[in-house]
């Protein structure tokens, strides 16, 4: 959904530093569409007129597994996500964010608790070099 590197964002003509705000808008829009709403939306990054989707997802929504490491990214994951895709060091903070959103941490899913090890393996780069990219 989001470009994971400044050069890719630049190639698409989008501001890399706005990826968190752009993601927030996208998640608000897609959540409303999946809920069956027809609506217009005017944001900083997206503009829709009388938007709807047909058919709506069979289960009411498509499961979202989101991730990140910063406070804002974890808040976004707790607010919009069905589970966390990230590493173990921030899982406790993610659970706190779920509670703050009024969600039961026991119902949260986890796609992976160690995605940075996976990235390090496939990219053959140390995890620390990727941390700035995955923080929004």
C-alpha positions as CSV (number, residue, x, y, z in Angstrom):
1,X,0.0,0.0,0.0
2,X,2.8,2.4,0.8
3,X,6.2,3.0,-0.8
4,X,8.8,1.7,1.5
5,X,11.7,3.8,0.3
6,X,12.2,7.5,-0.5
7,X,13.4,6.8,-4.1
8,X,10.2,4.8,-4.8
9,X,8.0,7.5,-3.4
10,X,9.8,10.0,-5.5
11,X,9.3,7.8,-8.6
12,X,5.6,7.8,-8.0
13,X,5.5,11.6,-7.4
14,X,4.5,11.3,-3.7
15,X,6.0,12.9,-0.6
16,X,7.7,10.1,1.4
17,X,7.3,12.1,4.6
18,X,3.5,12.2,4.3
19,X,3.0,8.4,4.1
20,X,1.5,8.1,7.6
21,X,-1.1,10.8,7.0
22,X,-1.8,9.3,3.5
23,X,-2.2,5.9,5.1
24,X,-4.7,7.3,7.7
25,X,-6.8,8.8,5.0
26,X,-6.7,5.6,3.0
27,X,-7.7,3.4,5.9
28,X,-10.6,5.7,6.8
29,X,-11.9,5.5,3.2
30,X,-11.5,1.8,2.8
31,X,-13.1,1.1,6.2
32,X,-16.2,3.1,5.2
33,X,-16.4,1.5,1.8
34,X,-16.2,-2.0,3.3
35,X,-19.0,-1.0,5.7
36,X,-21.2,-0.4,2.7
37,X,-21.4,3.4,2.9
38,X,-21.8,5.7,-0.1
39,X,-20.0,8.9,0.7
40,X,-18.0,11.8,-0.6
41,X,-14.6,12.5,0.9
42,X,-12.2,15.4,0.6
43,X,-8.9,15.0,2.3
44,X,-5.4,16.3,1.7
45,X,-4.4,13.2,-0.2
46,X,-7.6,11.7,-1.6
47,X,-10.8,13.0,-3.0
48,X,-13.9,10.9,-3.7
49,X,-17.4,11.8,-4.9
50,X,-20.3,9.4,-4.1
51,X,-18.0,6.5,-3.6
52,X,-19.1,3.0,-2.9
53,X,-18.1,-0.6,-3.7
54,X,-20.3,-3.4,-4.8
55,X,-20.3,-6.1,-3.7
56,X,-19.1,-5.3,-0.2
57,X,-16.7,-7.9,1.3
58,X,-18.5,-11.1,2.4
59,X,-17.4,-10.8,6.0
60,X,-18.0,-7.0,6.2
61,X,-14.3,-6.2,5.7
62,X,-11.0,-7.5,4.5
63,X,-8.7,-8.3,7.4
64,X,-6.0,-5.7,7.8
65,X,-2.6,-6.6,9.3
66,X,-0.7,-3.4,9.8
67,X,2.6,-2.6,11.3
68,X,5.3,-0.1,12.2
69,X,7.4,1.0,15.1
70,X,6.5,4.5,16.0
71,X,3.8,5.6,18.4
72,X,1.6,6.9,15.5
73,X,2.1,3.7,13.5
74,X,1.1,1.5,16.4
75,X,-2.0,3.8,17.1
76,X,-3.0,3.4,13.4
77,X,-2.5,-0.4,13.6
78,X,-4.6,-0.6,16.8
79,X,-7.4,1.7,15.4
80,X,-7.8,0.2,11.9
81,X,-6.1,-3.2,12.0
82,X,-7.1,-6.7,12.7
83,X,-3.6,-7.7,13.7
84,X,-0.1,-6.5,14.0
85,X,2.7,-7.2,11.5
86,X,5.9,-6.3,13.2
87,X,8.5,-7.4,15.7
88,X,8.3,-8.4,19.3
89,X,10.0,-5.4,20.9
90,X,6.9,-3.2,20.3
91,X,4.2,-5.8,20.8
92,X,3.5,-4.6,24.4
93,X,3.1,-1.1,23.2
94,X,0.7,-2.3,20.5
95,X,-1.4,-4.1,23.2
96,X,-1.5,-0.8,25.1
97,X,-2.7,1.0,22.0
98,X,-5.4,-1.6,21.5
99,X,-6.6,-1.0,25.1
100,X,-6.6,2.8,24.5
101,X,-8.8,2.2,21.4
102,X,-11.2,0.1,23.5
103,X,-10.3,-3.1,21.9
104,X,-9.6,-6.4,23.6
105,X,-5.9,-7.3,23.1
106,X,-6.8,-11.0,23.3
107,X,-8.7,-10.7,20.0
108,X,-5.8,-9.1,18.1
109,X,-4.0,-11.2,15.6
110,X,-0.4,-11.2,14.7
111,X,0.9,-12.0,11.2
112,X,4.5,-12.0,12.3
113,X,6.4,-11.1,15.4
114,X,9.7,-10.8,13.7
115,X,9.3,-9.2,10.3
116,X,12.7,-7.4,10.5
117,X,14.6,-10.6,10.7
118,X,12.8,-11.7,7.6
119,X,13.6,-8.4,5.8
120,X,17.2,-8.7,7.0
121,X,17.4,-12.2,5.5
122,X,15.9,-11.3,2.1
123,X,17.7,-8.0,1.7
124,X,20.9,-9.0,3.3
125,X,21.0,-5.7,5.2
126,X,21.1,-5.1,8.9
127,X,17.7,-4.4,10.5
128,X,18.9,-1.0,11.7
129,X,19.1,0.2,8.1
130,X,15.4,-0.6,7.6
131,X,14.1,0.9,10.8
132,X,13.7,4.5,9.4
133,X,11.8,3.2,6.4
134,X,9.2,1.4,8.4
135,X,8.4,4.2,10.9
136,X,5.6,6.5,10.0
